[in-house]
Amino acid sequence: MNVSEALQSRISCRAFLSKPVPEDTLKAILAGAAQAPSGGNLQPWWVYGLTGSALEALRVDVHERMQESPRGDGLEYEIYPPDLKEPYTARRFKCGEDLYASIDIAREDKPGRIEQFKRNFDFFGAPVGLFLYLDRTMGPPQWADCGMFLQSVMLLAREHGLHTCAQESWAQWYATIARHIDPPEELLLFCGLALGYMDEQAPVNRLRTERAGIDEFATLVGFQAN
């Protein structure tokens, strides 16, 4: 699989098979992703991976705590700007509507939407859950480095026949997660990543989000027309 194929076939997978992922495969993916660009070669990413009983224990803990604290432990950073403007607001809204439409959950079906959202904290059934951290002293450039590392993990997963779903939603359970993996206090949870084999039959995995054309986001200067 070449890079273009990996990019085109990568989706936010929201239904996985229970088929285990070999540890050697995960290690190969992480080692390859470590070649991602990093300013000053800081390599600011820190990864914790869970599977089997360790992952199940976290799932159970989160779902039990969700009964009393549906919003989790709070957030240590804003996932979206509080005053999100256009065209970003419209894109986010459409993504959500298309997602729920793909599984026939109507706008007025609030319980159905809540139940689907809760599936985030099952890692959508994935057999592997990864958590990506970075040092609290790092700034926006190092957050960008972590993003490039994360993208590299997702593309290499495709090379191995796997799918992923990056989940910033896990950031709201940072304290609960810490009780299971005991990261150093100087590390900040950026996001979770579900990883495994995609359930090809699940309707939700047929969703393909729309992307803006290059005329909407790119300005090219000095190029000659063909």
C-alpha positions in Angstrom: 0.0 0.0 0.0 1.5 3.4 -1.0 1.0 6.6 0.9 -1.9 7.8 -1.4 -3.8 4.6 -0.8 -3.3 4.8 2.9 -4.6 8.4 3.0 -7.6 7.6 0.8 -8.6 4.5 2.8 -8.0 6.0 6.3 -11.2 6.8 8.1 -12.3 7.4 11.6 -13.4 3.8 12.2 -16.3 3.6 14.7 -16.8 -0.2 14.8 -14.0 -2.7 15.2 -13.8 -6.5 15.3 -12.5 -8.1 18.5 -9.7 -9.8 16.6 -6.4 -9.1 18.6 -3.6 -7.0 17.2 -0.2 -8.7 17.7 2.2 -6.8 19.9 5.0 -7.0 17.3 2.7 -5.3 14.8 1.9 -2.4 17.2 5.6 -2.0 18.0 6.4 -1.9 14.3 3.8 0.8 13.8 5.1 2.9 16.7 8.7 2.5 15.7 7.9 3.6 12.2 5.8 6.6 13.3 8.8 7.8 15.4 10.3 8.9 12.2 7.7 11.7 12.0 9.1 15.3 11.8 10.0 16.8 15.1 11.4 20.4 15.5 14.8 20.2 17.1 14.3 16.4 17.3 12.5 16.8 20.6 10.2 13.9 19.9 7.7 15.2 22.4 5.3 12.3 22.2 4.7 9.7 24.9 2.4 6.7 24.2 0.6 4.3 26.6 -1.1 1.2 25.1 -3.8 -1.0 26.6 -5.3 -4.3 25.5 -7.0 -7.3 27.1 -8.0 -7.1 30.8 -6.2 -3.8 31.3 -8.3 -2.1 28.6 -11.5 -3.7 29.8 -10.8 -2.5 33.4 -10.5 1.1 32.1 -13.7 0.7 30.0 -15.7 -0.6 33.0 -14.3 2.2 35.3 -15.2 5.0 32.9 -18.7 3.7 32.3 -19.3 3.4 36.0 -18.1 6.9 36.6 -20.1 8.2 33.7 -23.3 7.5 35.7 -22.4 10.2 38.2 -20.1 12.4 36.1 -21.3 12.3 32.5 -18.8 15.1 31.5 -15.9 13.2 33.0 -13.1 14.6 34.9 -13.1 18.0 33.1 -10.7 19.2 30.5 -7.1 20.4 30.7 -7.3 22.1 27.3 -10.1 23.3 25.0 -10.7 20.8 22.2 -12.5 23.4 20.1 -12.4 27.2 20.4 -15.4 28.4 22.4 -16.2 30.9 19.7 -15.8 28.6 16.7 -16.6 30.5 13.5 -17.4 29.7 9.9 -16.7 27.7 7.9 -15.6 25.5 10.8 -18.9 25.5 12.6 -20.8 24.3 9.6 -18.2 21.6 8.9 -18.4 20.3 12.4 -22.2 20.3 12.4 -22.4 18.5 9.1 -19.9 15.9 10.2 -22.1 15.1 13.2 -25.3 15.0 11.3 -23.8 12.7 8.6 -22.5 10.4 11.3 -25.9 10.0 13.0 -27.7 9.7 9.7 -25.4 6.8 8.7 -26.8 4.8 11.7 -30.3 6.1 11.4 -30.3 8.1 14.6 -32.6 11.1 14.2 -31.8 14.6 15.5 -34.7 14.3 18.1 -33.4 10.9 19.3 -31.3 12.4 22.1 -30.9 9.0 24.0 -29.7 7.4 20.8 -27.2 10.1 20.2 -25.9 9.9 23.8 -25.5 6.1 23.6 -23.5 6.5 20.4 -21.3 9.1 22.0 -20.7 6.7 24.9 -19.2 4.2 22.5 -16.2 6.5 22.3 -15.3 5.2 25.7 -15.4 1.6 24.6 -12.9 2.6 21.9 -15.7 1.5 19.5 -14.9 -2.1 20.4 -11.2 -1.9 19.3 -8.9 -4.4 20.9 -6.2 -1.8 21.4 -6.5 1.6 23.0 -3.6 4.1 22.8 -3.1 7.3 24.7 -0.9 10.1 23.4 0.7 12.4 25.9 3.2 15.3 25.8 5.1 17.3 28.4 3.1 20.1 29.9 6.0 22.5 29.3 5.6 22.1 25.5 4.0 24.7 23.2 2.0 24.8 20.0 5.0 23.7 17.8 5.4 20.5 19.8 1.6 19.8 19.7 2.0 20.0 16.0 4.8 17.4 16.2 2.5 15.1 18.2 -0.1 15.5 15.4 2.4 14.4 12.8 3.3 11.4 14.9 -0.3 10.5 15.3 -0.9 10.8 11.6 2.0 8.6 10.9 0.6 5.9 13.3 -2.7 6.0 11.5 -1.1 5.7 8.0 1.2 2.9 9.1 -1.8 1.1 10.6 -3.4 1.0 7.2 -0.2 -0.6 5.8 -0.7 -3.4 8.3 -4.4 -3.8 7.4 -5.6 -2.0 10.5 -7.9 1.0 11.1 -7.9 3.7 13.7 -10.0 6.4 15.2 -8.3 9.4 16.9 -10.4 10.5 19.9 -9.8 13.8 21.7 -12.9 13.0 23.6 -10.8 10.8 25.9 -9.2 14.0 27.2 -12.2 14.5 29.5 -11.3 11.4 31.4 -7.6 12.2 32.0 -7.7 11.7 35.7 -9.5 8.3 35.5 -7.1 7.1 32.8 -4.2 8.1 35.0 -5.3 5.8 37.7 -4.9 2.9 35.2 -1.6 3.8 33.6 0.1 6.0 36.2 1.7 8.6 33.8 4.2 11.1 35.3 2.4 14.3 36.5 4.4 16.4 34.0 2.6 14.7 31.1 -0.6 16.0 29.6 -3.1 13.8 27.9 -3.7 14.9 24.3 -6.0 12.2 22.9 -6.8 8.5 22.7 -6.5 6.3 19.6 -8.6 3.2 18.9 -6.7 0.7 16.8 -7.8 -2.7 15.4 -9.4 -4.4 12.5 -12.4 -2.7 11.0 -15.9 -4.2 11.1 -16.6 -4.0 7.3 -20.3 -4.7 7.8 -21.0 -1.9 10.3 -23.1 0.9 8.6 -21.2 3.6 10.6 -18.0 2.7 8.8 -19.5 3.6 5.4 -19.4 7.3 6.3 -16.9 9.4 4.4 -16.7 13.0 5.5 -16.6 15.7 2.8 -13.3 17.6 2.3 -12.9 21.1 1.0 -11.3 21.4 -2.5 -7.8 22.9 -2.7 -9.4 26.1 -4.2 -10.9 26.7 -0.8 -7.8 26.4 1.3 -4.7 26.8 -0.9 -3.2 29.9 -2.5 -0.5 29.2 -5.0 1.6 32.1 -6.2 4.1 32.2 -9.1 3.0 28.9 -10.8 2.4 28.8 -14.5 -0.9 27.5 -15.8 -0.7 24.2 -17.7 
